């Protein structure tokens, strides 16, 4: 496998979001302080509340004394204001406002303490087993830790689950009317350097160093046209020494990922990768694949030399339900090096046949 460049950071992880594969990592499971990368989890809960219509973008929230007095980066709102949720979201994301973050936490959770409990519950639901949150904004607090791997999980789910809201992370400048003009520039400087970068979040405390979760989406003609032809990478970089260093090292990771690896589409969305025989079903075969299609990431130049193998139970007996997990697709290079193992699901339901069809297949199975 290609060797990554030297990256000046305490820990990092590079993932191809399109295929779901980790391309490179250094200490990805080392507990670290997330600083304002914490706000990715806060945003997940806010976006979920918006999607379920518990709150709305036009709804206004009060600014509590607690939110107003938050130290660190701010949106500069105060208790005399009733601020629309959309502006609070922009303040939290673009300005990294701790005041906006607390206002949102109180609005969604009822209190900061209740919201923190929701954060930890959501972390467990997402499989972030190494994460523990103590506040919604990311200021240093004992026990407030996560890992590069957990942050990659969170960022990926954030983008996949809420595509209608993650566009806020590409906003370069924002300032709420009536507040100081300072602090209106997004701290993710890659948004200004690289037009393919469209998120996500920076973080910094003395204990955490300079951190950045960055994502880029670039056109790859070999994958197809339109949305199908876009390949997304995600880098999680923790503990850089400066704002400029975290941007440079993140850019280095992203560029390396695009040049050192190719993305290969093995099946389009809804297209089966295998159609094995089904017993006792109304259909003779079942379609196995993934609803979004199958894309794998391989070392550059290895795409035409891949080997594939279907691993599945035998025999397959109806009923089989759409979305049901059923085996996997193992991909390896020409020399046998493993590339990926993709879980397969049933693409179309296969119902049981009638009593005579089931009896006939039962006899044939018994004979075999």
DONUTI-656031 format. One record per residue: residue in three letters; y negated, z negated, x of N, C-alpha, C in turn. Coordinates in pm, whole numbers, plus 50000, padded with zeros to 5 digits. Atoms other than C-alpha are relative to their C-alpha. Last residue first. Example, Ala and Ser with C-alpha at 12.3 -4.5 7.8 and 13.67 -1.06 7.14 Angstrom:
<semis>
SER501195000649918501064928651367498914992749923ALA501195000050089504504922051230498805000050090
</semis>
This chain:
<semis>
UNK500554998949864532515028247119500264987250080UNK499134990949926534875024946818499535001150144UNK498765007549974532964994346694500965008350083UNK500285009649894529655013046730501274992450038UNK500144992349876531045042146527499724990750119UNK498674995749958532235018246256499945007450132UNK499295011949956528865000846237501395003850049UNK500405003049863527155034846227500714987750054UNK499524989249913529155044745919499664997150147UNK498565001649984528575011245750500585010450096UNK499775011649914524835013045812501484998050027UNK500434996549864524645048245673500244988650097UNK498974991249945526685037845368499665004350143UNK498775007449972524495007845297501085008750062UNK499295005350114521265027345327501324993750040UNK499484989750089519315031245652500694993349881UNK498554999350015517285003145805500385011649908UNK499405008650101513665010645880501535001549999UNK498754993750044512295025246203500694990249905UNK498945008150059508645015646255501215008649962UNK499874997650144506585038346478501194992249947UNK501214993450048505235031246830500035002749850UNK499624990150102507845005346930498725006049942UNK499935004850137506594987647242500455011449909UNK500014989750103507024992247615500104993649862UNK499235003450120506104967547891499855011049894UNK500814999750121504854985148206500864996249881UNK499035000850108506374976848544499234998049871UNK500335007850119504184988348830501214999349909UNK501414997850033504145004349173499594991249883UNK500415002250138507434993849332498495001849981UNK500925011350008508195010149669499534998049855UNK499465011450071511215032949630499104987949992UNK499145007749907510375058849894500504987149938UNK498854992049958509125083449630500934992450093UNK500354988449919506875056849478501275007250043UNK499945002149856507965033749197499595012750072UNK500534988849923507395030148824500054996550147UNK500195003449859509455007848595499575012450076UNK499974988049916508995013648221499704995750143UNK501114997549910509834983848003500215013150076UNK499744994349869512034971847722498745002350082UNK498644994749986511294967147355500165006850135UNK499714997949857508264947247248501465004250015UNK498955008649945507704952246873500255003250147UNK500605010449918504394969346797501014990650062UNK501114995349918505864989846512499334988350072UNK501335000650058509004972846384498945004950097UNK500895001649886512614981446459498585001649950UNK501374994850001515144976846179499264997150130UNK501095001750096517364990846310500234987049920UNK499555000550138519824987046600498804997449910UNK501185003050080519164997046961500395001349853UNK500614989350080522404995047160498734995449929UNK499114989950057521544988347436501144992649928UNK498705004750050518544968647561500805011449939UNK500025003950141515834986347760501384994949959UNK499145011750012514794994548118499914995349855UNK500135007750123513405029748147501014988750002UNK498735004650053513095042748502499744991649876UNK500065008850116510295062648660501394996649952UNK498715001250067509865078149003499854990249884UNK499575012350065506475089449128501415001249942UNK498705003849944505925117349378500604987749932UNK499014989750034503045136449216501414996250044UNK499834998150144500765106049207501075009849961UNK498625003050037501275095949570500315003449854UNK499084989649957498135112449709501444998049958UNK500524986350007495945081549685501025009950056UNK500744996249879498025049949648499615014849994UNK499124997949884499085045449285499155002950122UNK500824998149880497445032348968500925000550121UNK499655008249885499375036548645499105003650116UNK500684995949878498265048648302500434990750112UNK499535006349877500405046447989499285006250119UNK499484991049897498985053547646500404992250124UNK501114994849920496705031547434500455009950105UNK501014993750086499355026247165498865006550078UNK501105009350024502015020047433498955007049915UNK501184997249918505405037047458498994988949983UNK500445011249918508755038547281498825004250087UNK501004996349899509495062346994499534987550072UNK501185008450005512735054346809499075004450112UNK500575004249873515495079246734498814990849976UNK498974999449897517895088646455499504994950134UNK500304990049897515525077446182501074999250108UNK500344987950075516635059545864499625011350094UNK501384997850040518285034346095499815012649918UNK500225006150131521785019846139498565001749951UNK498875001550090521815029046512499544993049872UNK500005012250081518805041346705501215000349908UNK499285000050126518935067046987499934986349933UNK498565002950000516295066447260500594999749858UNK499584999650141512905084047240501504997549991UNK498564998950020511105076747570500295000049851UNK499454997349866507555078847708501525001049994UNK498865007749951506165082047357500375003950143UNK498944990749959502605094847294501174992150057UNK499064997450108500385071147096501145009350035UNK499985010350104497565073147350500945004249887UNK501265001650071498555097847622500144989349892UNK499904997150144501555092647847498634997849938UNK498624996450028502115091648223500225003149852UNK499655002150140498425092048314501425005049976UNK499124989650053497935088048688500364996649856UNK499475003850131495075068448843500795011849945UNK500144990250107494535073949214500564994149871UNK498984999050105493995046949475499655011249902UNK498685002949942492195044049810501135001649898UNK499594990249901488995061449691501424997950053UNK500044986450054488285043549363500515010450101UNK499024998550106489425009549484500055014049943UNK498664999049939487495012849807501065002249894UNK499894986849939484275020149617501375002150063UNK499914989850105484774989649397500195013950060UNK498725001050069485524966349686500185011049897UNK498974995749905482584978049895501384999949934UNK500064985549996480264974849595501075005650092UNK499444995350127481404938949550500015015149995UNK498555001749992480794931949919500685004649871UNK499424990649902477294946749906501524999150005UNK500094986450052476334928749585500665009950094UNK499064998950112477664894949699499955013949939UNK498624999249952475964899750036500985001549884UNK499774986649949472554907549882501465001850045UNK500044990750114472574875949673500315014250045UNK501344996850049473624855449974500115009549881UNK501045008149936476564838550147498595002849949UNK500754992349899479404850349926498824991750049UNK500365007049877481544823949754499415008750108UNK500425014050006483384843249485499634994850139UNK500335004249864483894880349418499364986249995UNK500425013950010485664892849107499804995150141UNK499925008349880485874930749098499494986049969UNK500655012950013486724951548791500184992450131UNK499595010249904487614988448787499184987449979UNK500835012049981487375012048490500644990850103UNK499205010249933488695047748480499104988250033UNK500785010249931487235072648236500924989150054UNK500184996349860489025104848141499214989950081UNK498715000449931490395091447814499865002750149UNK499655013949971486855083547694501324999150077UNK500555010350086485845120047722500414986050043UNK501444998650028488175143247909499544988949908UNK500364993250124491545138148072498505000949985UNK499585008150114493065114648328499725006849868UNK498544999550013492955140248610500504991949882UNK499534988250074489225145048551501505000349979UNK498864995449922488435109048658500625011849926UNK499244988950055484985098548536501105004150097UNK500264986949942483805064648657500925010649939UNK499214990150074483455030648493499625013850050UNK500524986449996482275001148700500955009149923UNK499104989950053482704963648668499315013550000UNK500604986850019481214934448857501045009749946UNK498954992350067482014897248847499365013349962UNK500284988550084479644882449102501305005649942UNK498824994450066479394850049296499585011849911UNK500454988750083476914835449546501225007449948UNK500474988449926477894801149676499565010849903UNK499224987850028479914778349451499655011350094UNK498575002249978478714744549586500815012849986UNK499765003249859475064754149629501494998550030UNK500385013949977475104771049292500254997350148UNK500355006349873475154807849207499704985249981UNK500035014550003476554831148943499624994650136UNK500195006749871476334867748854500104984949981UNK500765012549990477704885548550499974994650142UNK500065008650115479064918848419499074988050026UNK499845014350023478254946748409500594993550124UNK500595003950128477664984148365500254985349966UNK499835014450025478234998648713499304996449869UNK498715001950067478565036748711500284985349971UNK500074996850143474835041548779501334998349927UNK498854991650031475125022749111500015003149850UNK499544991849887472085007149274501015010649960UNK501114991849954470074992048984500425009650112UNK500484992350115473044977748793498875009550040UNK499224987750005474464967749132499615008649880UNK500764989049942471564942949154500805013050003UNK498974990949951473294919448911499335012550055UNK499665003549862470464894148889501135008650058UNK498595003549990469084911148577500364997650147UNK499154990049937465284911448599501444995050011UNK499584990450103463134891648355500975010450055UNK498605001850036462804860048568500475009949892UNK499065002149890459004860148573501434999149945UNK499444987149959457114874948278500994998650115UNK500504994749872456594840148131500715013050040UNK499545008149887457514835847762499535006450130UNK500715012749994455594848947461500444990850112UNK501464999750018457984876847378499394986050001UNK500345003350138461514870747515498484999449985UNK500845012150009461994888347845499664997849854UNK500255005650133464664914047934499114987750014UNK501155009250010465414937448222499874994849857UNK500575003049868468474956348343498874989949994UNK501455000850015470604956148028499374995550131UNK500614989049926474144966348131498484999949990UNK499915002749857475634932748031499425011250085UNK501125008449958474344937147676500024997650151UNK501094991249953476804966147638498784991850043UNK500095000649854479514939347617498945009450056UNK500995009549951478774935347245499845000050153UNK501284998050067480474964547067498914990750053UNK500734988649943483314965347319498635002149938UNK501344998950060484324930047213499215011650059UNK500085005850133488074924947262498655002249932UNK499064993850093488634948647554499824995049857UNK500304985850016485534939547753500895006649896UNK501354999050054485884901847703499655014649971UNK499915002550144489634904147756498645001149934UNK499264988850060489104920248096500104998349849UNK500894988450004486414895148193500675012049934UNK501085002150097488584865448097499135012449987UNK499415000250134491664877848281498934999049893UNK499634986150027489604886248589500635001349863UNK501244993050033488024851548571500275014849972UNK500375003650137491504836148556498725007149956UNK499064993650093492554855448865499654996949855UNK500324985850008489414845849059500925007049900UNK499504992149887490054809348978499585014549981UNK499214988650046488484782348757500535007050124UNK499434990649904486734748948797500755011449930UNK500394987050057484514723148622500445010950098UNK498944994750085486374691248713499705013449939UNK498655003049955483294673348846501045005349900UNK499515011950067480114690748735501454997950042UNK498975007649930477964717248901500364987249926UNK500555009149900475984737648649501134991350057UNK499474998449865478024764748479499374991550106UNK500944992149919476234770748146500455001750145UNK500044985750034478784760547881499185008550095UNK501274996650062479814726648025499955014949973UNK500675012550033482964708748145498635002449935UNK501454999250019485374737948167499444986449958UNK500415011950072488864737148315498485000049992UNK501435002050027490624768448436499764987349920UNK500595007349888494014771748607498524996849978UNK499385013049982496004781048294499374991650111UNK500755004549883493744809548190500444985850036UNK499105001349885496404823447955499304996050128UNK500064987949919493914836547700500944999650119UNK499534988850082494854809947445500035013150078UNK498555001150014494524782947710500565011849923UNK499424997349869491014794647798501534999349995UNK499954985549985490154795547429500605003950135UNK498964994950090491074759047387500155015050016UNK498715003249939489034750347695501175004549913UNK499844992249878485974768447562501374997750063UNK499624986550041486414753347215500215009150122UNK498615001050045486354718547371500525013749957UNK499205000749877483174728247554501484998849966UNK499894986549947481704738747219500845000350127UNK499014992950082482464704747067500205014250054UNK498705006049974480634687447353501105007149921UNK499514995249871477684711247334501414994850026UNK500485008249889477264704146966500555005850128UNK500565011950065477694723046639499434990250100UNK499075011350001480014747446814499524987849925UNK498644995950032478294780546744500934988149984UNK499984992250123474654769646723501415003749956UNK500275009150112474984741946981500095007449867UNK498865009250010476634765747228499834990449882UNK498884992750060474014792447156501214990849982UNK500374997450139471144768247224501125007349926UNK499805012550073472944756247539499645001949853UNK498555002650007473234791847669500274987449919UNK499444991350103469604800247588501484997149979UNK500535004650129468444769847787500565008549886UNK499225011750040470764778448077499514994449867UNK500725011850045469184812748093500914988749956UNK499095011049968471184837848294499414986749958UNK500775009949925468154860848255500874988450049UNK500914993249907470204891248155499264990050088UNK499344990049916473224874247996499065005650106UNK498875005649927471914841547850500575009950100UNK500505010049908468514855547756501114993950083UNK500644992949889470114886547607499474990150103UNK498934993349926472424864847396499425007450120UNK499335010349921469494842747297501135005950082UNK500865002949886467564873647191500614989150088UNK499944988749908470464885146974499134997650122UNK498805000949916470734850246826500085011750097UNK498874992050049467164851846697501174999450099UNK499724987949922464984823246831501195007549940UNK498754996450067463294796546617500365013850055UNK499524986550031460634782946851501274999849916UNK500864994650104458604750646873500515013449948UNK499685004950135461474733847058499105005149889UNK500335014150021460974755747368500234996149855UNK500225002850141462174788747519499754985149983UNK501325006150028461724796647887499694999249852UNK500624989650083464764819647933498574995849963UNK500355002250140465924796948212499445012649937UNK500574987850056467584795148552499814998449850UNK499464987349952468154759748672499335011949935UNK500484995649868467454728248475500605013550036UNK498954996049906467984724248097499405004450134UNK500105007249873465074705947932501075004050102UNK501324998049939464604730547645499924993950140UNK500084986349950468314731247561498705002350077UNK499014998449894468534693547537499955014050060UNK500575006149880465304691147340500955001950118UNK499965014649991466864715047092499294995150125UNK499875003649859465824751047038499914984950010UNK501045008749943466444761446679500284997450148UNK499525013349967468644791446596498844991750054UNK500765007749900467714823746421500624986250020UNK500155014250032470104847746249499244992950111UNK501365002350049469464884346331499744985549961UNK500994997749894472514887846555498594996949955UNK500474986149992474764872146292498945001250108UNK501434999249970476914840746277499625014750003UNK500425013950017480334832646132498514998650029UNK501145001750091480684869946093499714985549964UNK499435005950121484144871746257498934996749896UNK499024990550055482734895846516500624994949870UNK500704988550056479674874046573500965009649932UNK500685004850120481744842446617499225011249932UNK498965002050101484024861046858499394995149870UNK499624986850051480984873647050501074998749891UNK501124995150081479704837847081500345013549940UNK500025007550125483104825247196498875004549909UNK498804996650076483454852547457499994993049865UNK500224987450070479824847847564501225003949917UNK500945002850107480464811447649499775012549917UNK499245006750104483524822347844499104996449883UNK499104990050055481464847548040500864993949889UNK500614994250119478774820748076500825011749943UNK499605007750118481024802048316499515006649873UNK498914991950052480244830048566500644992749880UNK500364993450126477064809348588501025010349952UNK501454998650021478614785948848499765007449868UNK500424986850048482374793048874498505002249987UNK501045002750099483414763849100499435013549953UNK501384998549954486624773549270499054995849889UNK501015005450091490344766149241498605000950062UNK500685011549942492344789849469498974994649902UNK499645011850079494534812849259499414987150057UNK500394998450141493014845849378500304987849913UNK500015013350061493114835149745499635000549851UNK499995010349895492344870649859499834986549931UNK500435013650030493164899349627500064991450125UNK500205008049879493764936749617499524986249959UNK499954991349882494814963549367499864992250131UNK500815006149895495694941849066500185008250127UNK499405003949873497084964548795498984993650093UNK499655014150002496014965748430500584994850130UNK498555001549989496135003748422500464985549991UNK499364989350075492625010148294501514998850003UNK499905004150140491384976248414500745010449919UNK500204987850074492124984648777500234996649853UNK499044995750102491704950348929499615013649946UNK500374986950050490064937749247501085004849904UNK498914992650065490264900649326499435013149949UNK500344988150079488134879149553501255005649935UNK498884994750078488004845949734499535012449926UNK498955010150000485834828349991501245005049928UNK500055008650118483804859850050501134989850010UNK500585013049964483014883950332499794991749874UNK500965004250101485394912350248499514986050033UNK500375014049982487264930450523498884996649901UNK500945002649892488454963350380499774985050015UNK501425000950038491564965150163499114997850121UNK500535013049964494914977150303498514999449966UNK501234999849921496455006550121499504985850026UNK501195000050084500005000050000498765000050088
</semis>
